Amino acid sequence: MKTSRNIKNKQTFRRYMQEKLALTVTVIMLALLALVGVLYFQIKNQGAEYNQIVLSHQDYESRTIPYKRGNIIDRNGTYLATSQKVYNLILDPRQILNTEDDYNYLEPTLDALSICFGYDKEALRELINRKSNSSYVVYEKKLSADVKDAFENYQSEKNDEYIKAPVEEGGRNRIVGVWFEDEYKRFYPYNELACNVIGFALRDNNASGGVEQYYNDDLTGVNGREFGYLNDEYNPERTVKQAVNGNTVQLTIDVNVQKIVERYLNEWQATVGSKVAACIVMDPRNGEILAMDTTTRFNLNDPYDLSMYYSPEAIAAMEASDDTNAKTEAWYAMWRNFCVNDTYEPGSPQKPFTVAGAMEEGTISGYESYVCGGKLNIGGWDIRCVARSGHGPLDVTQGLMKSCNVVMMNINAAQGAEKFLKYQKIFGFGEKTGIDLPGEADTSGLVYTAESMDSASLATNSFGQNYNCTMIQMASAFCSLINGGSYYQPHVMKQVLNEQGAVIRKNDARLVRETVSENTSAFIRNALYQTVSGVGGTAGAAQVPGYEIGGKTGTAQKQPRSAKNYLVSFIGFAPAFDPQVVCYVVVDTPNLPGEEQAHSTFASGIFAKIMTEALPYLNVFPAGQATLPVDDALAQQNEGIIVNETEPEVQVPETMEDGSPVPPPVSFDEEFIDSGQEDYNYPDAMPTGLGMEEPIEETQENADAESGAKEAVLQAE
């Protein structure tokens, strides 16, 4: 009995334990399921926040991988602007201060930095202690590769010495916690060459002026990034997103033509000199700018250096002056591109446009005859010609050859303001050319309208006074005048290339409009050829041996008239009957007193020197001897001096309209510098209604010309 009772008790206990164990297992399983559910909820709904929390406890510091700004090259692939690799010196205070395993990093590293770079050890020590929790401190930027290599070699050699040395003699010393980060520095191989066209981008790739500013979006790349993150398995990793470098901008500029232009402008400035001289060389067949220069230049690698134009004392005075804008204004003046940013009264290069517009409208045929008596009274003004005594009888071609104001005034009087202004607009005066350079001057308020133009301004506009244009306007319009009538938009960018050298965008010739017929263009080409090469022409000084040259001189009286300052110019082309190159030279206010400035031979002489070298280089072949005889004596004469030489006798009326005798025909070098007792009587008033002695309110468009320069000034400050 006892045995059966014991067996029964054991069975009851076993069943109880099984039930209790089952309950325990069930509770544990439910708890595990609940935990899994909570974790799932956390991962699904708060995974990003959880990742950030984890990363914040990791020693990950992201860094920027800089892009390389795109190159600027000339039409032949010569580098005008590029970006050189430089290095930022990075300190890792956390590693330098690490004392694990009894190593000594701080003092050896401070010594190395002091020896190699000349840094102050105590200043370094204070910085490292203050930034002890950081692993990334930029201490100096844009070190050269030579400096970097010198430090790394010193570090390697010194650490080898420490490793070999006994502990008591510095065997635990090491130079650590110093490394170099890649960066790029903008570099301009030719310093000043084409500085007004190229512009600069030195500080943090911020561009100012020229191509650097205009094509900034093409030249700018995208920085890369190196950073830490958690992968799908929540393991910390690092990844690198590589930088995307900028594109290369290839220009229409030819470095060799640019050098020729700059050499002869420099030669001019070193002799007589002037306030400023400038030149544009263009291809009239497509609007490409081959060279563009002004004598106000600056070093692209140091664009804030004013020492070319100011003494150290003057610069110090600017910095100490209460006028905070003094230095800023000096920078603005130095950075301006006269060819695009500035306006002026062009003078006689206007005359071929006056003739062409009248021929297109049928006002003249080109074979009319006029008599120049030296002046015309128009609108109450005695407006004089080059020759005070008058040129005598002239046809239209001779009017251009001798640069006769009276012939032009008669033509404009015949066609009227409406037709003249129509062609002034067709040729692009009064509107921007759209050249791909920043800050093109707005001249819309510096030309007349039909409502504002009176008879006197119609007369003076016929020979380029009392309205303003820019050099690029005149050069572009002139190209259309002599190329058969096709107005191409001027441009300095030829194409954009990617990093692999593939063309991603081309800037093909853009025909804007037709200006004149081929017949009119041919008439102008012939007249301007005779102006250079014919007997009695005013531009003999512009001849280039072996080449047929056409062109027009210019001598404009500047505002205010009372100051007797002049702007002289020459715009010419070659070959005369198949134009392939146009060259426009402007000399603003030669360093001479009064009317001694007014010699267009200053500009035509520069033109001849430039074209003598540029034409063979550009594979423009000589045409041999000119077919018309050349008046050597006339070519050697100074502008504006009366020549005691008469042309062959012609039959002319015995008296003028006022009864005075017709003057005998004479030849002159250039326009209105025939000195006499009476001053030349040109109005001061401009299309704004104000004389230039009175302030003209600046338009927003003209203010935009300085926007890039202002950004650069902010960077400098």
PEKAZI-V982050 format. One record per pair of residues at least 24 apart in sequence whose C-alpha atoms are under 10 Angstrom apart, sorted by the first residue. I is the first residue (numbers start at 1). J is the second residue. Records with the same first field share a line. If there is no record, write none. Layout:
BEGIN
I = J, J
END
This chain:
BEGIN
51 = 229, 230, 231, 234, 236
52 = 229, 230
54 = 229, 230, 234, 236
55 = 228, 229, 230, 236
58 = 228, 229, 236
59 = 134, 135, 228
60 = 135, 227, 228, 229, 236, 237, 238
61 = 134, 135, 136, 226, 227, 228, 238
62 = 136, 225, 226, 227, 228, 229, 238, 239, 240
63 = 136, 181, 224, 225, 226, 227, 228, 240
64 = 181, 182, 183, 223, 224, 225, 226, 227, 240, 241, 242, 243
65 = 181, 182, 183, 222, 223, 224, 225, 226, 240, 241, 242, 243, 244
66 = 181, 182, 183, 184, 221, 222, 223, 224, 225, 242, 243, 244, 245
67 = 182, 183, 184, 220, 221, 222, 223, 224, 242, 243, 244, 245, 246
68 = 183, 184, 185, 186, 205, 219, 220, 221, 222, 223, 243, 244, 245, 246, 247, 499
69 = 184, 185, 186, 201, 205, 216, 218, 219, 220, 221, 222, 244, 245, 246, 247, 248
70 = 186, 212, 216, 217, 218, 219, 220, 221, 245, 246, 247, 248, 249, 496, 497, 498, 499
71 = 186, 187, 188, 212, 219, 246, 247, 248, 249, 250, 497, 499
72 = 188, 198, 211, 212, 219, 247, 248, 249, 250, 251, 493, 496
73 = 198, 248, 249, 250, 251, 252, 253, 254, 255, 493, 494
74 = 249, 250, 251, 252, 253, 254, 255, 256, 290, 492, 493, 494
75 = 249, 250, 251, 252, 253, 254, 255, 290, 492, 493, 494, 495
76 = 250, 251, 252, 253, 254, 255, 256
77 = 250, 251, 254, 255
78 = 189, 250, 251, 254, 255, 256
79 = 187, 188, 189, 190, 250, 255
80 = 187, 188, 189, 190, 191, 193, 194, 195, 198, 250, 251, 253, 255
81 = 186, 187, 188, 189, 190, 191, 198, 199, 200, 201, 212, 248, 249, 300, 301
82 = 184, 185, 186, 187, 188, 189, 248
83 = 183, 184, 185, 186, 187, 188, 202
84 = 142, 144, 145, 183, 184, 185, 186, 187, 188
85 = 142, 143, 144, 145, 182, 183, 184, 185, 186
86 = 141, 142, 143, 144, 145, 146, 147, 148, 180, 181, 182, 183, 184, 185, 186
87 = 140, 141, 142, 143, 144, 145, 147, 148, 179, 180, 181, 182, 183, 184, 185
88 = 137, 138, 139, 140, 141, 142, 143, 144, 148, 179, 180, 181, 182, 183, 184
89 = 136, 137, 138, 139, 140, 141, 142, 143, 148, 178, 179, 180, 181, 182
90 = 135, 136, 137, 138, 139, 140, 141, 177, 178, 179, 180, 181
91 = 124, 127, 128, 131, 134, 135, 136, 137, 138, 139, 140, 176, 177, 178, 179, 180
92 = 128, 131, 132, 133, 134, 135, 136, 137, 138, 176, 177, 178, 179
93 = 125, 127, 128, 129, 130, 131, 132, 133, 134, 135, 136, 137, 176, 177, 178
94 = 128, 129, 131, 132, 133, 134, 135, 136, 177
95 = 132, 133, 134, 135, 176, 177, 178
96 = 128, 129, 132, 135, 174, 175, 176, 177, 178
97 = 128, 129, 132, 133, 176, 177
98 = 132, 176, 177
101 = 172
102 = 172, 173
103 = 167, 170, 171, 172, 173, 174
104 = 170, 171, 172, 173, 174, 175, 176
105 = 172, 173, 174, 175, 176, 177
106 = 173, 174, 175, 176, 177
107 = 173, 174, 175
108 = 155, 158, 159, 162, 170, 173, 174, 175, 176
109 = 155, 173, 174, 175, 176, 177, 178
110 = 175, 176
111 = 175
112 = 151, 154, 155, 158, 175, 176, 178
113 = 151, 155, 175, 178
115 = 151, 154
116 = 147, 148, 150, 151, 152, 154, 155
117 = 147, 148, 150, 151
135 = 177
136 = 177, 178, 179
137 = 178
138 = 179, 180, 181
139 = 178
140 = 180
141 = 180, 181, 182, 183, 184, 185
142 = 181, 182, 183, 184, 185
143 = 180, 181, 182, 183, 184, 185
144 = 185
148 = 179, 180
151 = 178, 179
152 = 178, 179, 180
186 = 300, 301
187 = 300, 301, 302
188 = 299, 300, 301, 302
189 = 300, 301
190 = 255, 299, 300, 301
191 = 297, 298, 299, 300, 301, 302, 303
192 = 262, 296, 297, 298, 299, 300, 301, 302, 303
193 = 255, 258, 259, 262, 292, 293, 297, 298, 299, 300
194 = 253, 254, 255, 258, 259, 262, 291, 292, 293, 294, 297, 298, 300
195 = 292, 293, 294, 296, 297, 298, 299, 300, 301, 303, 335, 336, 337
196 = 292, 293, 294, 295, 296, 297, 298, 300, 334, 335, 336, 337, 338, 339, 340, 437
197 = 251, 253, 291, 292, 293, 294, 337, 339, 340, 436, 437, 438, 492
198 = 251, 300, 437, 492
199 = 298, 300, 303, 335, 337, 437, 438, 708, 709
200 = 299, 300, 301, 302, 303, 708, 712
201 = 300, 301, 303, 712
202 = 300, 301, 302, 303, 712, 715
203 = 712, 715, 716
204 = 715
206 = 708, 711, 712, 715
207 = 708, 709, 711, 712
208 = 335, 438, 706, 707, 708, 709, 710, 711, 712, 713
209 = 335, 336, 337, 437, 438, 439, 705, 706, 707, 708, 709, 710, 711, 712
210 = 335, 336, 337, 436, 437, 438, 439, 492, 708
211 = 249, 251, 436, 437, 438, 492, 493
212 = 249, 437, 438
213 = 436, 437, 438, 708, 709
214 = 436, 437, 438, 439, 708
215 = 247, 248, 249, 436, 437, 438, 493, 496
216 = 246, 247, 249
217 = 246, 247
218 = 245, 246, 247, 248, 249, 496, 497, 498
219 = 245, 246, 247, 248, 249, 496, 498
220 = 244, 245, 246, 247, 248
221 = 245, 246, 247
222 = 246
244 = 499
245 = 498, 499
246 = 497, 498, 499
247 = 496, 497, 498, 499, 500, 501, 502, 503, 504
248 = 495, 496, 497, 498, 499, 500, 501, 502, 503, 504
249 = 492, 493, 494, 495, 496, 497, 498, 503, 505
250 = 492, 493, 494, 495, 496, 497, 503, 506, 507
251 = 288, 289, 290, 491, 492, 493, 494, 495, 496, 507
252 = 282, 283, 287, 288, 289, 290, 291, 491, 492, 493, 494, 495, 507
253 = 281, 282, 288, 289, 290, 291, 292, 491, 492, 493, 494
254 = 281, 289, 290, 291, 292, 618
255 = 290, 291
256 = 290, 291, 613, 614, 617, 618
257 = 281, 290, 291, 292, 610, 611, 613, 614, 615, 617, 618
258 = 290, 291, 292, 293, 610, 614
259 = 291, 293, 610, 614
260 = 291, 609, 610, 611, 612, 613, 614
261 = 291, 292, 293, 294, 583, 585, 606, 607, 609, 610, 611, 613, 614
262 = 291, 292, 293, 294, 295, 610
263 = 609, 610
264 = 605, 606, 607, 608, 609, 610
265 = 293, 294, 295, 585, 587, 603, 606, 607, 609, 610
266 = 294, 295
267 = 606
268 = 295, 587, 590, 602, 603, 605, 606
269 = 295, 587, 590, 591
271 = 591
272 = 590, 591, 592, 597, 602
273 = 587, 588, 589, 590, 591, 592, 602
274 = 567, 587, 588, 589, 590, 591, 592, 597
275 = 567, 587, 588, 589, 590, 591
276 = 338, 567, 586, 587, 588, 589, 590, 591
277 = 338, 339, 567, 568, 569, 585, 586, 587, 588, 589, 590, 603
278 = 337, 338, 339, 471, 569, 584, 585, 586, 587, 588, 603
279 = 338, 339, 471, 472, 475, 569, 570, 571, 583, 584, 585, 586, 587, 603, 606, 607, 610
280 = 339, 471, 472, 475, 571, 582, 583, 584, 585, 586
281 = 475, 571, 572, 573, 581, 582, 583, 584, 585, 610, 611, 614
282 = 472, 475, 476, 479, 490, 491, 492, 573, 580, 581, 582, 583, 584
283 = 476, 479, 483, 488, 490, 573, 579, 580, 581, 582, 583
284 = 475, 476, 477, 478, 479, 480, 481, 482, 483, 484, 486, 487, 488, 490, 573, 579, 580, 581, 582, 583
285 = 479, 480, 482, 483, 484, 486, 487, 488, 509, 578, 579, 580, 581, 582
286 = 479, 480, 483, 486, 487, 488, 489, 490, 491, 508, 509, 510, 511, 580
287 = 435, 475, 476, 479, 480, 486, 487, 488, 489, 490, 491, 492, 508, 509, 510, 511
288 = 476, 488, 489, 490, 491, 492, 493, 494, 507, 508, 509
289 = 435, 472, 475, 476, 490, 491, 492, 493, 494, 581, 582
290 = 491, 492, 581, 582, 583
291 = 492, 583
292 = 337, 338, 339, 340, 472, 492, 583, 584
293 = 337, 338, 339, 585
294 = 336, 337, 338, 339, 585, 586, 587
295 = 334, 337, 338, 587
296 = 333, 334, 335, 336, 337, 338
297 = 333, 334, 335, 336, 337
298 = 331, 334, 335
303 = 331, 334, 335, 712, 716
304 = 328, 330, 331, 334, 335, 712, 713, 716
305 = 331, 334
306 = 330, 331, 334
308 = 334
309 = 334
327 = 713
328 = 709, 710, 712, 713, 714, 716, 717
329 = 709, 710, 713
331 = 709, 710, 712, 713
332 = 705, 706, 707, 708, 709, 710, 712, 713
333 = 706, 709
335 = 706, 708, 709
336 = 439, 705, 706, 709
337 = 437, 438, 439, 440, 705
338 = 440, 441, 470, 471, 472, 586
339 = 440, 441, 470, 471, 472, 473, 474, 475, 585, 586
340 = 432, 433, 435, 437, 438, 439, 440, 441, 442, 469, 470, 471, 472, 473, 705
341 = 437, 438, 439, 440, 441, 442, 470, 471, 472, 702, 704, 705, 706
342 = 439, 440, 441, 442, 443, 468, 469, 470, 471, 472, 702, 705
343 = 440, 441, 442, 443, 446, 467, 468, 469, 470, 471, 472, 473
344 = 443, 446, 464, 465, 466, 467, 468, 469, 470, 471, 556, 557, 558, 559, 567, 588
345 = 446, 461, 463, 464, 465, 466, 467, 468, 469, 470, 555, 556, 557, 558, 559, 566, 567
346 = 461, 463, 464, 465, 466, 467, 468, 469, 470, 471, 474, 554, 555, 556, 557, 558, 567, 568, 569, 586
347 = 460, 461, 462, 463, 464, 465, 466, 467, 468, 553, 554, 555, 556, 557, 558, 566, 567, 568, 569, 671
348 = 400, 403, 404, 405, 408, 461, 462, 463, 464, 465, 552, 553, 554, 555, 556, 568, 569, 570, 571, 670, 671
349 = 400, 403, 463, 464, 474, 475, 478, 551, 552, 553, 554, 555, 556, 569, 570, 571, 572, 584
350 = 408, 424, 461, 462, 463, 464, 465, 474, 478, 552, 553, 554
351 = 399, 400, 403, 404, 405, 407, 408, 409, 461, 462, 463, 464, 552, 553, 554
352 = 397, 399, 400, 403, 408, 462, 463, 478, 481, 482, 521, 523, 524, 525, 527, 528, 551, 552
353 = 420, 423, 424, 427, 462, 463, 464, 477, 478, 481, 516, 524
354 = 408, 409, 411, 412, 415, 420, 421, 423, 424, 461, 462, 463, 464
355 = 396, 397, 399, 400, 407, 408, 411, 412, 420, 462, 520, 523, 524
356 = 423, 481, 515, 516, 517, 519, 520, 521, 523, 524
357 = 411, 412, 415, 419, 420, 421, 422, 423, 424, 426, 427, 515, 516, 520
358 = 411, 412, 414, 415, 416, 419, 420, 423, 520
359 = 411, 415, 516, 517, 519, 520, 523
360 = 419, 423, 515, 516, 517, 519, 520
361 = 415, 419, 420, 422, 423, 516
362 = 415
363 = 411, 412, 414, 415, 416, 419
364 = 396, 411, 414, 415
365 = 396, 520
366 = 395, 396, 397, 520, 523, 524
367 = 394, 395, 396, 397
368 = 394, 395, 396, 397, 407, 411
369 = 393, 394, 395, 396, 397, 398, 399, 407
370 = 394, 395, 396, 398, 399, 406, 407, 408, 410, 411
371 = 395, 399, 406, 407, 410, 652, 653, 656, 657, 662, 663, 665
372 = 399, 404, 405, 406, 407, 410, 656, 662, 663, 664, 665
373 = 406, 656, 657, 660, 661, 662, 663, 664, 665
374 = 404, 405, 406, 663, 672
375 = 405, 406, 409, 680, 681
376 = 405, 406, 409, 410, 459
377 = 456, 459
378 = 409, 413, 454, 455, 456, 457, 458, 459, 460
379 = 454, 455, 456, 457, 458, 459
380 = 455, 456
381 = 455, 456, 681, 682, 683
382 = 456, 680, 681, 682, 683
383 = 409, 456, 459, 460, 680, 681, 682, 683
384 = 460, 671, 672, 674, 678, 679, 680, 681, 682
385 = 409, 463, 670, 671, 672, 673, 674, 680
386 = 555, 640, 641, 642, 667, 668, 669, 670, 671, 672, 673, 674, 675, 680
387 = 640, 641, 642, 666, 667, 668, 669, 670, 671, 672, 673, 674, 675
388 = 642, 672, 673, 674, 675, 676, 678, 680
389 = 642, 662, 663, 664, 665, 666, 674
390 = 662, 663, 664, 665, 666, 667
391 = 662, 663, 664, 665, 666, 667, 668
392 = 652, 662, 663, 664, 665, 666, 667
393 = 650, 651, 652, 653, 662, 663, 664, 665, 666
394 = 665
396 = 527
397 = 523, 524, 526, 527, 528, 530, 531
398 = 527, 528, 530, 531, 534, 535, 536, 537
399 = 527, 531, 537
400 = 524, 527, 528, 530, 531, 537, 538, 552, 553
401 = 527, 528, 529, 530, 531, 532, 533, 534, 535, 536, 537, 538, 539, 551, 552, 553, 667, 668, 669, 670
402 = 530, 531, 535, 536, 537, 538, 539, 552, 553, 666, 667, 668, 669, 670, 671
403 = 463, 531, 537, 538, 539, 552, 553, 554, 555, 668, 669, 670, 671, 672
404 = 463, 668, 670, 671, 672
405 = 459, 460, 462, 463, 464, 671, 672
406 = 459, 460, 462, 463
407 = 462, 463
408 = 459, 460, 461, 462, 463
409 = 455, 456, 458, 459, 460, 461, 462, 463
410 = 459, 462
411 = 459, 462
412 = 455, 458, 459, 460, 461, 462, 463
413 = 455, 456, 458, 459, 462
416 = 450, 455, 458, 459
417 = 448, 449, 450, 451, 452, 453, 454, 455, 457, 458, 459, 461
418 = 449, 450, 451, 453, 458
419 = 450
420 = 450, 458, 461, 462
421 = 447, 448, 449, 450, 453, 458, 461
422 = 449, 450
423 = 515, 516
424 = 448, 461, 477
425 = 515
426 = 477, 487, 513, 514, 515, 516
427 = 473, 474, 476, 477, 478, 480, 481, 485, 487, 513, 514, 515, 516
428 = 469, 473, 474, 476, 477, 487, 513, 515
429 = 467, 468, 469, 470, 473, 474, 476, 477
430 = 467, 468, 469, 470, 473
431 = 469, 473
432 = 469, 470, 472, 473
433 = 470, 472, 473, 474, 476, 477, 488, 489, 490, 491, 512
434 = 472, 473, 489, 490, 491
435 = 472, 473, 476, 489, 490, 491, 492, 493
436 = 489, 490, 491, 492, 493
437 = 490, 491, 492, 493, 705
438 = 704, 705, 706, 707, 708
439 = 701, 702, 703, 704, 705, 706, 707, 708, 709
440 = 470, 472, 473, 701, 702, 704, 705, 706
441 = 469, 470, 472, 473, 699, 701, 702, 703, 704, 705
442 = 469, 470, 698, 699, 700, 701, 702, 703, 704, 705
443 = 467, 468, 469, 470, 473, 699, 701, 702
444 = 468, 469, 687, 701
445 = 686, 687, 688, 699
446 = 686, 687, 688, 689
447 = 686, 687, 688
448 = 686, 687, 688, 689
449 = 687
452 = 686, 687, 688, 689
453 = 686, 687
456 = 682, 683
457 = 682, 683, 685, 686, 687
459 = 682
460 = 682, 683
463 = 554, 555, 556, 671
464 = 554, 555, 556, 557
465 = 555, 556, 557, 558, 559, 682, 683, 684, 686
466 = 556, 557, 558, 559, 682, 683, 684, 685, 686, 687, 691
467 = 685, 686, 687, 688
468 = 686, 687
471 = 584, 585, 586
472 = 584
474 = 571, 584
475 = 571, 572, 582, 583, 584, 585
476 = 582
477 = 515
478 = 551, 571, 572, 573, 582, 584
479 = 572, 573, 579, 580, 581, 582, 583
480 = 513, 514, 515, 516, 521
481 = 514, 515, 516, 517, 518, 520, 521, 522, 524, 525
482 = 516, 518, 520, 521, 522, 523, 524, 525, 526, 528, 550, 551, 572, 573, 576, 577, 578, 579, 582
483 = 516, 517, 518, 521, 522, 525, 577, 578, 579, 580
484 = 514, 515, 516, 517, 518, 519, 520, 521, 522, 524, 525, 578, 579
485 = 513, 514, 515, 516, 517, 518, 519, 520, 521, 522
486 = 510, 511, 512, 513, 514, 515, 516, 517, 518
487 = 511, 512, 513, 514, 515, 516
488 = 512, 513, 514
489 = 513
522 = 576, 577, 578
524 = 550, 551
525 = 549, 550, 551, 573, 575, 576, 577, 578, 579
526 = 550, 551, 576, 577
527 = 551, 552, 576
528 = 552, 553, 572, 573, 576
529 = 572, 573, 574, 575, 576, 577, 626, 628
530 = 576, 628, 629, 630
532 = 572, 576, 604, 630, 631, 635
533 = 626, 627, 628, 629, 630, 631, 632, 635
534 = 626, 627, 628, 629, 630, 631
535 = 628, 629, 630, 631, 632, 634, 635, 647, 667
536 = 630, 631, 634, 635, 645, 646, 647, 666, 667, 668, 669
537 = 630, 631, 634, 635, 667, 668, 669, 670
538 = 600, 601, 604, 634, 635, 637, 639, 640, 667, 668, 669, 670, 671
539 = 570, 572, 600, 601, 604, 605, 634, 635, 636, 639, 669, 670
540 = 601, 604, 605, 608, 630, 631, 632, 633, 634, 635, 636, 637, 669
541 = 600, 601, 602, 603, 604, 605, 606, 607, 608, 632, 634, 635, 636, 637, 638, 639, 669
542 = 570, 571, 572, 601, 602, 603, 604, 605, 606, 607, 608, 609, 611, 612, 635
543 = 572, 604, 605, 607, 608, 609, 611, 612, 630, 635
544 = 574, 605, 607, 608, 609, 610, 611, 612, 613, 615, 622
545 = 608, 612, 622, 623, 624, 625, 626
546 = 612, 621, 622, 623, 624, 625, 626
547 = 574, 575, 576, 611, 612, 615, 620, 621, 622, 623, 624, 625, 626
548 = 573, 574, 575, 576, 577, 578, 579, 622, 623, 624, 625, 626, 627
549 = 573, 574, 575, 576, 577, 579, 608, 611, 626
550 = 574, 575, 576, 577, 579, 582
551 = 576, 582, 583, 584, 604
552 = 584, 600, 604, 670
553 = 585, 599, 600, 601, 603, 604, 639, 669, 670, 671
554 = 585, 586, 598, 599, 600, 601, 603, 604, 670, 671, 672
555 = 586, 587, 588, 597, 598, 599, 600, 601, 603, 639, 640, 670, 671, 672, 673
556 = 588, 598, 600, 671, 672
557 = 589, 595, 597, 598, 672, 673, 680, 682
558 = 588, 589, 684, 692
559 = 682, 683, 684, 685, 686, 691, 692, 693
560 = 683, 684, 685, 691, 692, 693, 694
561 = 679, 680, 681, 682, 683, 684, 691, 692, 693
562 = 594, 679, 680, 684, 693
563 = 593, 594
564 = 589, 593, 594, 595, 596, 597, 598, 679, 680
565 = 589, 590, 591, 592, 593, 594, 595, 596, 597, 598
566 = 590, 592, 593, 594, 595, 596, 597, 598, 599, 600
567 = 597, 598, 599, 600, 603
568 = 597, 598, 599, 600, 601, 602, 603, 604
569 = 598, 599, 600, 601, 602, 603, 604, 606, 607
570 = 600, 601, 602, 603, 604, 605, 606, 607, 608
571 = 603, 604, 607
572 = 604, 607, 608, 611
573 = 607, 611
574 = 611, 615, 620, 621, 622
575 = 615, 620, 621, 622, 623
576 = 623
579 = 620
580 = 615, 618, 619, 620
581 = 611, 614, 615, 618, 620
582 = 611
583 = 607, 608, 610, 611
585 = 610
595 = 640, 672, 673, 674, 675
596 = 638, 639, 640, 673, 675
597 = 639, 673
598 = 638, 639, 640, 670, 671, 672, 673, 674
599 = 637, 638, 639, 640, 641, 669, 670, 671, 672, 673
600 = 638, 639, 640, 669, 670, 671
601 = 635, 636, 637, 638, 639, 640, 669, 670
602 = 638, 639
634 = 667, 668, 669
635 = 669
636 = 669
637 = 668, 669
638 = 668, 669, 670
639 = 668, 669, 670, 671, 672, 673, 674
640 = 667, 668, 669, 670, 671, 672, 673, 674, 675
641 = 667, 668, 669, 670, 671, 672, 673, 674, 675
642 = 666, 667, 668, 669, 670, 673, 674, 675
643 = 667, 668, 669
644 = 668
END
